[in-house]
């Protein structure tokens, strides 16, 4: 049980990190488009 929870927690934090990365990339692209 415990290790299952740890794995899920790890996956969630990885997904969150990837999400932040994507948001940053999109923001960068949008700022380039505006110029």
N, CA, C and O of each residue as an XYZ file, in Angstrom:
140
protein
N       0.827     -1.218      0.000
C       0.000      0.000      0.000
C       0.862      1.269      0.000
O       0.703      2.154     -0.841
N       1.774      1.323      0.969
C       2.570      2.543      1.149
C       3.353      2.906     -0.118
O       3.337      4.056     -0.557
N       4.036      1.919     -0.697
C       4.844      2.222     -1.896
C       3.970      2.627     -3.074
O       4.389      3.410     -3.926
N       2.752      2.090     -3.121
C       1.817      2.492     -4.176
C       1.546      3.990     -4.080
O       1.558      4.710     -5.079
N       1.302      4.439     -2.847
C       1.025      5.854     -2.610
C       2.218      6.715     -3.025
O       2.055      7.766     -3.646
N       3.411      6.254     -2.675
C       4.626      6.992     -3.039
C       4.759      7.124     -4.553
O       5.120      8.185     -5.062
N       4.464      6.040     -5.266
C       4.560      6.055     -6.729
C       3.569      7.048     -7.311
O       3.908      7.818     -8.210
N       2.348      7.030     -6.801
C       1.323      7.949     -7.298
C       1.735      9.391     -7.027
O       1.563     10.267     -7.874
N       2.285      9.625     -5.830
C       2.718     10.975     -5.465
C       3.828     11.455     -6.403
O       3.840     12.603     -6.847
N       4.755     10.543     -6.689
C       5.873     10.871     -7.579
C       5.373     11.202     -8.979
O       5.814     12.172     -9.596
N       4.442     10.377     -9.475
C       3.879     10.611    -10.807
C       3.174     11.958    -10.868
O       3.287     12.683    -11.856
N       2.445     12.289     -9.801
C       1.712     13.553     -9.761
C       2.676     14.736     -9.787
O       2.436     15.718    -10.490
N       3.760     14.646     -9.025
C       4.703     15.763     -8.993
C       5.440     15.896    -10.323
O       5.761     17.006    -10.749
N       5.708     14.770    -10.975
C       6.338     14.812    -12.304
C       5.406     15.473    -13.306
O       5.824     16.314    -14.102
N       4.142     15.081    -13.258
C       3.155     15.652    -14.173
C       3.043     17.150    -13.952
O       2.924     17.922    -14.903
N       3.083     17.556    -12.680
C       2.971     18.976    -12.368
C       4.175     19.739    -12.913
O       4.025     20.830    -13.462
N       5.355     19.172    -12.764
C       6.571     19.810    -13.261
C       6.516     19.964    -14.776
O       6.880     21.009    -15.315
N       6.057     18.913    -15.462
C       5.944     18.975    -16.923
C       4.934     20.034    -17.336
O       5.126     20.740    -18.325
N       3.852     20.136    -16.562
C       2.815     21.112    -16.840
C       3.379     22.530    -16.749
O       3.117     23.366    -17.614
N       4.155     22.791    -15.696
C       4.764     24.111    -15.515
C       5.703     24.421    -16.682
O       5.743     25.546    -17.180
N       6.449     23.416    -17.105
C       7.378     23.582    -18.221
C       6.623     23.965    -19.490
O       7.027     24.872    -20.217
N       5.525     23.264    -19.745
C       4.723     23.545    -20.936
C       4.148     24.956    -20.884
O       4.152     25.673    -21.885
N       3.653     25.351    -19.713
C       3.082     26.695    -19.561
C       4.130     27.750    -19.868
O       3.850     28.740    -20.544
N       5.344     27.531    -19.365
C       6.424     28.486    -19.597
C       6.744     28.580    -21.086
O       6.960     29.669    -21.617
N       6.773     27.423    -21.754
C       7.083     27.391    -23.182
C       6.004     28.109    -23.981
O       6.306     28.863    -24.907
N       4.750     27.874    -23.623
C       3.634     28.512    -24.328
C       3.693     30.026    -24.134
O       3.494     30.787    -25.081
N       3.966     30.454    -22.910
C       4.061     31.884    -22.623
C       5.171     32.516    -23.460
O       5.023     33.622    -23.979
N       6.277     31.797    -23.580
C       7.409     32.276    -24.374
C       6.999     32.440    -25.836
O       7.279     33.465    -26.458
N       6.334     31.421    -26.375
C       5.900     31.467    -27.772
C       4.923     32.610    -28.001
O       5.007     33.313    -29.008
N       3.991     32.795    -27.059
C       3.002     33.858    -27.214
C       3.660     35.231    -27.194
O       3.265     36.119    -27.951
N       4.660     35.413    -26.333
C       5.324     36.715    -26.271
C       6.114     36.975    -27.551
O       6.229     38.123    -27.981
N       6.652     35.938    -28.157
C       7.370     36.098    -29.428
C       6.402     36.460    -30.549
O       6.729     37.252    -31.433
N       5.213     35.874    -30.506
C       4.213     36.113    -31.543
C       3.753     37.566    -31.547
O       3.513     38.150    -32.604
N       3.634     38.138    -30.359
C       3.099     39.498    -30.236
C       4.022     40.542    -30.852
O       3.559     41.574    -31.337
N       5.331     40.276    -30.833
C       6.295     41.261    -31.336
C       6.243     41.415    -32.853
O       6.996     42.208    -33.419
